[in-house]
Amino acid sequence: MAGFIGSSQRLEYTCIGDTVNTSSRICDSCEGGKVYISDTTYQRVKDSILCTPVGEKMYKGKKEPLMIYEAIRSKRRGE
């Protein structure tokens, strides 16, 4: 969910929800200079982004581990 959250004295536009929390936790577990993505994102970008599997990781709020990939670079045509 995205929208304005706060009070009449302080209002901020932000996003909240499970997807945002999971994304934040994946980013927090990532080493500096790397980009980690979930399997859901990988399935959407696998034809255009070269990725290597990092492995399954457990995250707070999840009952099952998530498969994580490292995004390496954009694929060139024909790769």
MDAnalysis code that builds the backbone (N, CA, C; Angstrom):
import MDAnalysis as mda
import numpy as np

u = mda.Universe.empty(237, n_residues=79, atom_resindex=np.repeat(np.arange(79), 3), trajectory=True)
u.add_TopologyAttr("name", ["N", "CA", "C"] * 79)
u.add_TopologyAttr("resid", np.arange(1, 80))
u.add_TopologyAttr("resname", ["MET", "ALA", "GLY", "PHE", "ILE", "GLY", "SER", "SER", "GLN", "ARG", "LEU", "GLU", "TYR", "THR", "CYS", "ILE", "GLY", "ASP", "THR", "VAL", "ASN", "THR", "SER", "SER", "ARG", "ILE", "CYS", "ASP", "SER", "CYS", "GLU", "GLY", "GLY", "LYS", "VAL", "TYR", "ILE", "SER", "ASP", "THR", "THR", "TYR", "GLN", "ARG", "VAL", "LYS", "ASP", "SER", "ILE", "LEU", "CYS", "THR", "PRO", "VAL", "GLY", "GLU", "LYS", "MET", "TYR", "LYS", "GLY", "LYS", "LYS", "GLU", "PRO", "LEU", "MET", "ILE", "TYR", "GLU", "ALA", "ILE", "ARG", "SER", "LYS", "ARG", "ARG", "GLY", "GLU"])
u.atoms.positions = np.array([
    [0.850, -1.160, 0.000],
    [0.000, 0.000, 0.000],
    [0.902, 1.230, 0.000],
    [0.574, 2.187, -0.807],
    [1.314, 3.442, -0.882],
    [0.352, 4.593, -0.654],
    [0.829, 5.594, 0.049],
    [-0.004, 6.758, 0.286],
    [0.558, 7.637, 1.368],
    [-0.194, 8.641, 1.720],
    [0.214, 9.580, 2.761],
    [-0.154, 9.005, 4.122],
    [0.812, 8.980, 5.017],
    [0.613, 8.441, 6.358],
    [1.125, 9.466, 7.362],
    [0.390, 9.648, 8.420],
    [0.821, 10.571, 9.458],
    [-0.349, 11.290, 10.076],
    [-0.067, 12.515, 10.484],
    [-1.092, 13.337, 11.118],
    [-1.107, 14.700, 10.440],
    [-1.970, 15.577, 10.915],
    [-2.042, 16.920, 10.332],
    [-0.750, 17.703, 10.578],
    [0.038, 17.287, 11.564],
    [1.283, 17.983, 11.876],
    [2.475, 17.429, 11.093],
    [2.396, 16.190, 10.696],
    [3.482, 15.592, 9.914],
    [2.902, 14.515, 9.014],
    [3.034, 14.713, 7.726],
    [2.479, 13.801, 6.743],
    [3.601, 13.364, 5.804],
    [3.720, 12.068, 5.577],
    [4.744, 11.534, 4.684],
    [4.112, 10.581, 3.687],
    [4.651, 10.587, 2.474],
    [4.238, 9.616, 1.464],
    [5.165, 8.423, 1.614],
    [4.606, 7.240, 1.796],
    [5.432, 6.051, 2.019],
    [4.705, 4.810, 1.538],
    [5.404, 3.698, 1.582],
    [4.826, 2.400, 1.250],
    [4.910, 1.505, 2.472],
    [3.876, 0.710, 2.686],
    [3.863, -0.240, 3.791],
    [3.315, -1.569, 3.284],
    [3.654, -2.633, 3.990],
    [3.107, -3.941, 3.654],
    [4.188, -5.007, 3.597],
    [3.756, -6.239, 3.404],
    [4.656, -7.386, 3.409],
    [5.730, -7.292, 2.329],
    [5.358, -6.862, 1.126],
    [6.320, -6.777, 0.026],
    [7.422, -5.774, 0.349],
    [7.044, -4.643, 0.908],
    [8.020, -3.614, 1.274],
    [8.922, -4.128, 2.394],
    [8.345, -4.773, 3.385],
    [9.139, -5.309, 4.497],
    [10.128, -6.365, 4.003],
    [9.660, -7.264, 3.148],
    [10.532, -8.319, 2.624],
    [11.655, -7.716, 1.792],
    [11.339, -6.763, 0.945],
    [12.356, -6.101, 0.119],
    [13.411, -5.436, 0.993],
    [12.986, -4.773, 2.038],
    [13.911, -4.118, 2.959],
    [14.828, -5.136, 3.633],
    [14.273, -6.263, 4.028],
    [15.081, -7.295, 4.693],
    [16.073, -7.935, 3.728],
    [15.670, -8.113, 2.475],
    [16.603, -8.641, 1.467],
    [17.744, -7.650, 1.265],
    [17.422, -6.364, 1.144],
    [18.461, -5.340, 0.986],
    [19.400, -5.311, 2.185],
    [18.853, -5.423, 3.382],
    [19.674, -5.400, 4.596],
    [20.630, -6.591, 4.675],
    [20.261, -7.722, 4.051],
    [21.112, -8.916, 4.115],
    [22.168, -8.935, 3.010],
    [22.118, -7.960, 2.136],
    [23.001, -7.911, 0.971],
    [24.347, -7.285, 1.337],
    [25.409, -7.834, 0.775],
    [26.738, -7.267, 0.964],
    [26.847, -5.978, 0.160],
    [27.707, -5.076, 0.596],
    [27.899, -3.807, -0.107],
    [28.305, -4.017, -1.560],
    [27.733, -3.232, -2.441],
    [28.066, -3.294, -3.856],
    [27.355, -4.379, -4.636],
    [26.478, -5.125, -3.980],
    [25.742, -6.194, -4.650],
    [24.254, -5.877, -4.667],
    [23.541, -6.546, -5.569],
    [22.089, -6.387, -5.658],
    [21.467, -7.764, -5.541],
    [20.688, -7.965, -4.483],
    [19.981, -9.222, -4.286],
    [18.523, -9.043, -4.675],
    [17.955, -10.077, -5.269],
    [16.540, -10.068, -5.634],
    [15.898, -11.381, -5.204],
    [14.602, -11.343, -5.000],
    [13.863, -12.546, -4.631],
    [13.586, -13.383, -5.873],
    [13.116, -14.601, -5.656],
    [12.756, -15.476, -6.766],
    [11.620, -14.872, -7.593],
    [10.690, -14.199, -6.940],
    [9.584, -13.562, -7.652],
    [10.108, -12.540, -8.655],
    [11.045, -11.708, -8.231],
    [11.642, -10.714, -9.126],
    [12.477, -11.407, -10.191],
    [13.242, -12.410, -9.784],
    [14.072, -13.150, -10.741],
    [13.232, -13.710, -11.892],
    [12.085, -14.280, -11.580],
    [11.225, -14.851, -12.619],
    [10.795, -13.791, -13.636],
    [10.690, -12.558, -13.206],
    [10.270, -11.475, -14.109],
    [11.424, -10.923, -14.951],
    [12.664, -11.022, -14.445],
    [13.784, -10.371, -15.142],
    [14.815, -11.340, -15.711],
    [14.630, -12.642, -15.529],
    [15.661, -13.618, -15.879],
    [16.066, -13.604, -17.345],
    [15.197, -13.136, -18.227],
    [15.547, -13.081, -19.648],
    [16.374, -11.849, -20.001],
    [16.398, -10.853, -19.118],
    [17.131, -9.627, -19.428],
    [18.247, -9.281, -18.449],
    [18.284, -9.947, -17.297],
    [19.312, -9.688, -16.291],
    [20.037, -10.988, -15.959],
    [21.364, -10.974, -16.033],
    [22.163, -12.128, -15.641],
    [22.191, -12.194, -14.121],
    [21.803, -13.328, -13.563],
    [21.735, -13.515, -12.109],
    [22.420, -14.814, -11.725],
    [22.931, -14.850, -10.506],
    [23.464, -16.089, -9.952],
    [22.737, -16.380, -8.643],
    [22.453, -17.648, -8.376],
    [21.758, -17.972, -7.132],
    [22.663, -17.751, -5.917],
    [22.104, -17.149, -4.887],
    [22.801, -16.968, -3.611],
    [22.434, -18.120, -2.686],
    [21.174, -18.540, -2.755],
    [20.684, -19.623, -1.911],
    [19.425, -19.214, -1.181],
    [18.925, -20.134, -0.397],
    [17.718, -19.864, 0.371],
    [18.089, -19.163, 1.673],
    [17.292, -18.168, 2.039],
    [17.511, -17.429, 3.279],
    [16.178, -17.253, 3.988],
    [16.237, -17.321, 5.298],
    [15.043, -17.071, 6.122],
    [14.976, -15.593, 6.467],
    [13.766, -15.052, 6.427],
    [13.546, -13.661, 6.777],
    [12.416, -13.566, 7.780],
    [12.525, -12.587, 8.660],
    [11.503, -12.340, 9.667],
    [10.150, -12.179, 8.981],
    [9.122, -12.811, 9.552],
    [7.771, -12.714, 9.018],
    [7.445, -13.738, 7.951],
    [8.419, -14.566, 7.579],
    [8.202, -15.595, 6.557],
    [8.235, -16.975, 7.210],
    [7.353, -17.851, 6.760],
    [7.310, -19.208, 7.302],
    [8.295, -20.129, 6.593],
    [8.606, -19.794, 5.353],
    [9.521, -20.600, 4.541],
    [10.673, -19.724, 4.066],
    [11.838, -20.336, 3.830],
    [12.956, -19.541, 3.294],
    [12.659, -19.066, 1.875],
    [13.270, -17.961, 1.503],
    [13.124, -17.403, 0.154],
    [14.395, -17.671, -0.644],
    [14.235, -18.040, -1.896],
    [15.379, -18.201, -2.784],
    [15.827, -16.806, -3.209],
    [17.111, -16.534, -3.047],
    [17.670, -15.221, -3.348],
    [18.690, -15.351, -4.475],
    [18.697, -14.362, -5.359],
    [19.644, -14.298, -6.478],
    [20.414, -12.988, -6.408],
    [21.630, -13.009, -6.931],
    [22.384, -11.779, -7.091],
    [22.254, -11.337, -8.543],
    [21.805, -10.110, -8.752],
    [21.729, -9.548, -10.099],
    [23.127, -9.074, -10.473],
    [23.662, -9.598, -11.587],
    [25.042, -9.311, -11.991],
    [25.106, -8.165, -12.998],
    [24.394, -8.314, -14.093],
    [24.420, -7.288, -15.140],
    [23.301, -7.564, -16.140],
    [23.087, -6.588, -16.973],
    [22.103, -6.715, -18.043],
    [22.645, -7.699, -19.084],
    [21.750, -8.523, -19.627],
    [22.151, -9.453, -20.687],
    [22.165, -8.730, -22.018],
    [23.093, -9.145, -22.860],
    [23.119, -8.636, -24.220],
    [22.241, -9.522, -25.064],
    [21.797, -9.020, -26.181],
    [20.967, -9.836, -27.074],
    [21.690, -11.102, -27.447],
    [20.972, -12.218, -27.433],
    [21.533, -13.492, -27.813],
    [22.223, -14.241, -26.695],
    [22.332, -13.650, -25.495],
    [22.966, -14.345, -24.367],
    [21.995, -15.292, -23.697],
])
